[in-house]
Amino acid sequence: MAEVVKAEETKAKTVNSDSNSNLMAALAWFFAPLSSLIFILVDSYKKDKYIQFHAWQSLAFGVVGFVLNTVLSWTCIVPLAYLVLWVIGLIKAFQGEMWKAPLIGDWAEQQAEKAVSGTKSA
């Protein structure tokens, strides 16, 4: 039983206490995918892995959500699930947590690491 609790505690990592980074990450979700692209492309945000992670994740989430909503718009489940996951991502970003969305979270983390490491070597 204690192992389950410990695993749950490690899932939601609070990695950032900077309120500006939290706000920028939340804005990446709020106006995705347009704001996500801005945070990905602007040099001053490329140094912050937390902002990059949420920008890449919200970009992928916005694109995948658009495609799924277009293809499966006749269902009520897809738009509702999209809305729920979008709100969770927005709140988690504002709280400073590295929450990974299903299927795209690991990819977003890889992209954020590449972006941050690319700016360090330049």
C-alpha positions in Angstrom: 0.0 0.0 0.0 2.8 2.4 0.8 4.4 1.7 -2.6 1.3 2.9 -4.4 1.2 6.1 -2.5 4.9 6.7 -3.2 4.3 6.1 -6.9 1.5 8.5 -7.0 3.6 11.2 -5.3 6.3 10.9 -7.9 3.9 11.3 -10.8 3.0 14.9 -10.2 6.4 16.6 -9.8 6.4 20.2 -8.7 9.5 21.5 -10.4 9.1 25.2 -10.6 8.4 27.8 -8.0 8.8 30.8 -10.3 5.4 32.3 -10.7 6.3 33.9 -14.0 7.2 30.6 -15.5 4.0 29.1 -14.2 2.0 31.9 -15.7 3.8 31.5 -19.1 3.2 27.8 -19.1 -0.5 28.3 -18.3 -0.7 30.8 -21.1 0.8 28.2 -23.5 -2.2 26.0 -22.6 -4.8 28.8 -22.6 -4.2 30.1 -26.1 -2.9 26.9 -27.6 -1.7 26.3 -30.2 -0.9 29.9 -31.2 0.7 30.8 -27.8 2.5 27.5 -27.8 4.3 28.4 -31.0 5.3 31.8 -29.6 6.8 30.2 -26.4 8.6 27.6 -28.6 10.1 30.2 -31.0 11.0 33.1 -28.8 14.6 32.9 -27.6 14.0 34.2 -24.1 11.6 31.3 -23.3 13.8 28.6 -24.9 16.0 28.5 -21.8 13.2 27.4 -19.4 12.6 23.7 -19.7 9.3 24.1 -17.8 7.8 26.6 -20.2 9.2 24.5 -23.2 7.6 21.3 -21.8 4.2 22.9 -21.5 4.5 24.7 -24.8 5.3 21.6 -26.7 2.7 19.5 -24.9 -0.1 22.1 -25.4 0.9 22.5 -29.1 0.6 18.7 -29.7 -2.5 18.6 -27.6 -4.1 21.4 -29.6 -3.2 19.8 -33.0 -4.3 16.3 -32.0 -7.5 17.8 -30.4 -8.3 19.7 -33.5 -7.9 16.6 -35.7 -9.9 14.4 -33.4 -12.7 17.0 -33.0 -12.9 17.4 -36.8 -13.0 13.7 -37.5 -15.1 12.7 -34.6 -17.2 15.8 -34.1 -20.4 13.8 -34.2 -19.6 12.3 -30.8 -20.0 14.1 -27.5 -17.2 12.2 -25.8 -14.2 13.6 -27.7 -15.0 17.3 -27.2 -15.8 16.7 -23.6 -12.6 14.7 -23.0 -10.6 17.3 -24.8 -12.1 20.1 -22.6 -11.4 18.1 -19.4 -7.8 17.4 -20.3 -7.2 21.0 -21.5 -8.4 22.3 -18.1 -6.2 19.8 -16.2 -3.2 20.9 -18.3 -3.9 24.6 -17.7 -4.3 24.1 -14.0 -1.3 21.9 -13.6 0.9 24.3 -15.6 -0.2 27.2 -13.4 0.5 25.2 -10.2 4.0 24.4 -11.4 3.6 20.7 -12.0 5.1 18.7 -14.8 1.9 16.8 -15.7 2.2 14.6 -18.7 -0.9 14.3 -20.9 -1.7 10.8 -22.2 0.2 9.7 -25.3 2.0 13.1 -25.9 3.6 13.9 -22.5 6.8 11.9 -23.1 7.2 13.4 -26.6 6.8 16.9 -25.2 9.4 16.3 -22.5 11.9 15.1 -25.2 11.2 18.2 -27.3 11.7 20.5 -24.3 15.0 18.8 -23.4 16.2 19.3 -27.0 15.1 22.9 -27.1 16.8 23.7 -23.8 20.0 21.8 -24.6 20.1 23.5 -28.0 20.2 26.9 -26.4 22.9 26.0 -23.9 25.3 25.0 -26.7 24.7 28.0 -28.8 
